[in-house]
Amino acid sequence: MHADWEYAHTSYSTPTSRSSPAGLTETEADWRRLLELETPNGWLLRDNAMLQRLTSGSPIHLLHLTRDLDAVRRSGHLYASTGCLVGAVYGSPLTPAGGAFRPHNLGSYLLASRQNSTPLIIEVTPTAPVPAKGLDYLRLGGIHLRTYDAYRHFLTEAEDDQVLRSVLDRVRIAAPFLDTLLNDAAGGSTLAEPFIDALAATVPVFPYLGYVYFETVAEYLMLHSTSRTTVEFAHRGEMNNRLYKDLAFSAVQGMGILFDLGRFAPGYARLTELVGRIETGLAGGLACYVRRRLSHLFATTALAPDQDASAFTFRRADLDTLADAAPHLLGQLIFREIRILDRYPQLYHCFEQAKALEAWSYWNTECIPTPFNGTSPKGEIGINPAYPDADFTVWTAQTCGRGLLHPVEQIAAVPAPRLVPWLVAPLRDRTEEERWSKRYLAQV
């Protein structure tokens, strides 16, 4: 179990030595050097204000938004959520500023876009410097698969059959493009424009690619942007989160209702248009970067390390083949299929609590009270609600005209090792997601 979670974390202070499939043109270390040294903002991958605060051992201050302050007061608890931080209380960094706190640019964005929420300031006092190890949710596939194997009998036979048949259907349909990804990761050179269009055409039937696609473009934007705003944020040691937020909401209709990166699928012309709107000049090298980087990320997050990306094919792959050769990908696919089952609201805690317990145990072992999204250290950081040694203090907060947050009232609340209940409202969105996905399966 520990090894699975170690694999899913990236260290931004010491080189990560993960095993990768054979046959790849570039290693993870090659990409780390390229991103850090050959992009305008690559230095933020190591010299980052959030990472500096974590590794200083000083108190850490986070912004958390709640939509039900009365419930927090009644229970005295802040509950964890699933998603990119698995089982953490989601937040963003705050910097002390003379009795007030300056939000990270991600926090400022959230404050402006979620005005129906109450801001809370959470002070976390660790007992020692926190390791700069972030969780990469693209590498959770093996954990998803192991959780499914452990709890699959919570599904009815019909549900289990539906999940596995859908996975195989998706792999069968997407196999030609999946093989293209492996070929390019192993040194192939598909032309960038048709590659992006083929990627966009495959995402609807293979939504996991939407996540990898989005994270690839987000990384490109944050590391290559030279706008005045990006430079100002960089001087604070922050990546510019507004770039990818603007992209997501422009690229996907209804993203404000259901933030689902599995629907991120702009074709070449649309992608270059959207990025050109965000920042003139950035679109030029984008397509080639996406082809090269996404192919590598897919190969390393899909295949087992004992596989050869230049020799494996997804054509005619069955469940046993996938479980042996591509367990991380199989886990991601099964995880998503379970999420769109009609009974998922009832099954939610069965599957998600199991992963959260493991995450909390790993973080406690590694002395991590404040895990962060390590796909890139962009400012998504949370609280490990099961950490036994940290002290927590929570205040309500108000913003002033300068955009600073001021503590108003200390409240008797602490993070609790429990996931937020499944809400009824997202179920309607999940049903729409399922219909949207099934339309594409039915066309083939």
ChimeraX attribute file (.defattr): number of C-alpha atoms within 10 A of each C-alpha:
attribute: neighborCount
match mode: 1-to-1
recipient: residues
	/A:1	11
	/A:2	14
	/A:3	8
	/A:4	16
	/A:5	19
	/A:6	18
	/A:7	18
	/A:8	23
	/A:9	23
	/A:10	23
	/A:11	16
	/A:12	20
	/A:13	15
	/A:14	11
	/A:15	11
	/A:16	16
	/A:17	11
	/A:18	15
	/A:19	13
	/A:20	19
	/A:21	19
	/A:22	19
	/A:23	17
	/A:24	21
	/A:25	16
	/A:26	14
	/A:27	16
	/A:28	18
	/A:29	13
	/A:30	10
	/A:31	13
	/A:32	16
	/A:33	12
	/A:34	12
	/A:35	20
	/A:36	16
	/A:37	13
	/A:38	13
	/A:39	15
	/A:40	15
	/A:41	24
	/A:42	20
	/A:43	16
	/A:44	23
	/A:45	21
	/A:46	17
	/A:47	15
	/A:48	20
	/A:49	20
	/A:50	25
	/A:51	24
	/A:52	17
	/A:53	19
	/A:54	22
	/A:55	14
	/A:56	14
	/A:57	15
	/A:58	16
	/A:59	17
	/A:60	21
	/A:61	23
	/A:62	25
	/A:63	31
	/A:64	25
	/A:65	23
	/A:66	16
	/A:67	13
	/A:68	11
	/A:69	15
	/A:70	10
	/A:71	12
	/A:72	17
	/A:73	13
	/A:74	10
	/A:75	13
	/A:76	15
	/A:77	17
	/A:78	26
	/A:79	21
	/A:80	24
	/A:81	21
	/A:82	17
	/A:83	11
	/A:84	19
	/A:85	25
	/A:86	26
	/A:87	30
	/A:88	31
	/A:89	26
	/A:90	26
	/A:91	24
	/A:92	23
	/A:93	26
	/A:94	25
	/A:95	19
	/A:96	13
	/A:97	12
	/A:98	8
	/A:99	9
	/A:100	17
	/A:101	22
	/A:102	20
	/A:103	24
	/A:104	27
	/A:105	21
	/A:106	21
	/A:107	23
	/A:108	18
	/A:109	14
	/A:110	19
	/A:111	20
	/A:112	9
	/A:113	11
	/A:114	13
	/A:115	11
	/A:116	12
	/A:117	15
	/A:118	16
	/A:119	25
	/A:120	25
	/A:121	26
	/A:122	26
	/A:123	18
	/A:124	19
	/A:125	18
	/A:126	22
	/A:127	14
	/A:128	16
	/A:129	17
	/A:130	21
	/A:131	21
	/A:132	24
	/A:133	26
	/A:134	25
	/A:135	26
	/A:136	20
	/A:137	19
	/A:138	22
	/A:139	24
	/A:140	24
	/A:141	24
	/A:142	24
	/A:143	22
	/A:144	24
	/A:145	21
	/A:146	17
	/A:147	18
	/A:148	19
	/A:149	11
	/A:150	12
	/A:151	13
	/A:152	17
	/A:153	11
	/A:154	13
	/A:155	17
	/A:156	10
	/A:157	11
	/A:158	8
	/A:159	18
	/A:160	18
	/A:161	12
	/A:162	14
	/A:163	21
	/A:164	17
	/A:165	14
	/A:166	18
	/A:167	22
	/A:168	18
	/A:169	15
	/A:170	19
	/A:171	24
	/A:172	16
	/A:173	17
	/A:174	20
	/A:175	19
	/A:176	15
	/A:177	17
	/A:178	24
	/A:179	20
	/A:180	19
	/A:181	24
	/A:182	28
	/A:183	24
	/A:184	23
	/A:185	26
	/A:186	21
	/A:187	16
	/A:188	15
	/A:189	14
	/A:190	16
	/A:191	11
	/A:192	18
	/A:193	15
	/A:194	14
	/A:195	21
	/A:196	23
	/A:197	17
	/A:198	17
	/A:199	26
	/A:200	21
	/A:201	16
	/A:202	23
	/A:203	22
	/A:204	23
	/A:205	25
	/A:206	25
	/A:207	22
	/A:208	21
	/A:209	23
	/A:210	22
	/A:211	18
	/A:212	22
	/A:213	27
	/A:214	22
	/A:215	20
	/A:216	21
	/A:217	22
	/A:218	22
	/A:219	21
	/A:220	23
	/A:221	26
	/A:222	25
	/A:223	22
	/A:224	19
	/A:225	22
	/A:226	18
	/A:227	13
	/A:228	9
	/A:229	13
	/A:230	21
	/A:231	17
	/A:232	14
	/A:233	15
	/A:234	20
	/A:235	13
	/A:236	14
	/A:237	22
	/A:238	26
	/A:239	31
	/A:240	26
	/A:241	23
	/A:242	19
	/A:243	21
	/A:244	20
	/A:245	14
	/A:246	14
	/A:247	20
	/A:248	21
	/A:249	14
	/A:250	14
	/A:251	19
	/A:252	18
	/A:253	13
	/A:254	12
	/A:255	15
	/A:256	11
	/A:257	10
	/A:258	16
	/A:259	15
	/A:260	18
	/A:261	20
	/A:262	22
	/A:263	27
	/A:264	26
	/A:265	26
	/A:266	22
	/A:267	19
	/A:268	19
	/A:269	11
	/A:270	13
	/A:271	21
	/A:272	18
	/A:273	14
	/A:274	17
	/A:275	23
	/A:276	14
	/A:277	14
	/A:278	20
	/A:279	14
	/A:280	13
	/A:281	13
	/A:282	18
	/A:283	18
	/A:284	12
	/A:285	13
	/A:286	20
	/A:287	20
	/A:288	17
	/A:289	15
	/A:290	22
	/A:291	24
	/A:292	21
	/A:293	21
	/A:294	23
	/A:295	26
	/A:296	26
	/A:297	20
	/A:298	20
	/A:299	29
	/A:300	27
	/A:301	24
	/A:302	26
	/A:303	25
	/A:304	23
	/A:305	17
	/A:306	13
	/A:307	17
	/A:308	19
	/A:309	27
	/A:310	20
	/A:311	12
	/A:312	15
	/A:313	17
	/A:314	20
	/A:315	14
	/A:316	10
	/A:317	17
	/A:318	13
	/A:319	15
	/A:320	10
	/A:321	13
	/A:322	20
	/A:323	18
	/A:324	14
	/A:325	23
	/A:326	26
	/A:327	24
	/A:328	25
	/A:329	28
	/A:330	25
	/A:331	26
	/A:332	24
	/A:333	24
	/A:334	19
	/A:335	20
	/A:336	16
	/A:337	20
	/A:338	22
	/A:339	18
	/A:340	20
	/A:341	20
	/A:342	14
	/A:343	13
	/A:344	18
	/A:345	17
	/A:346	10
	/A:347	17
	/A:348	16
	/A:349	17
	/A:350	16
	/A:351	20
	/A:352	18
	/A:353	18
	/A:354	14
	/A:355	20
	/A:356	25
	/A:357	16
	/A:358	18
	/A:359	23
	/A:360	22
	/A:361	19
	/A:362	18
	/A:363	21
	/A:364	16
	/A:365	11
	/A:366	14
	/A:367	21
	/A:368	25
	/A:369	28
	/A:370	27
	/A:371	29
	/A:372	30
	/A:373	22
	/A:374	24
	/A:375	20
	/A:376	20
	/A:377	25
	/A:378	26
	/A:379	25
	/A:380	23
	/A:381	26
	/A:382	25
	/A:383	27
	/A:384	30
	/A:385	24
	/A:386	22
	/A:387	21
	/A:388	10
	/A:389	13
	/A:390	19
	/A:391	14
	/A:392	18
	/A:393	16
	/A:394	23
	/A:395	19
	/A:396	20
	/A:397	21
	/A:398	17
	/A:399	16
	/A:400	10
	/A:401	6
	/A:402	7
	/A:403	13
	/A:404	19
	/A:405	26
	/A:406	21
	/A:407	18
	/A:408	12
	/A:409	13
	/A:410	14
	/A:411	14
	/A:412	15
	/A:413	18
	/A:414	18
	/A:415	21
	/A:416	20
	/A:417	21
	/A:418	20
	/A:419	21
	/A:420	15
	/A:421	12
	/A:422	15
	/A:423	8
	/A:424	9
	/A:425	9
	/A:426	13
	/A:427	18
	/A:428	11
	/A:429	17
	/A:430	18
	/A:431	14
	/A:432	14
	/A:433	16
	/A:434	16
	/A:435	13
	/A:436	14
	/A:437	19
	/A:438	14
	/A:439	12
	/A:440	14
	/A:441	16
	/A:442	8
	/A:443	6
	/A:444	8
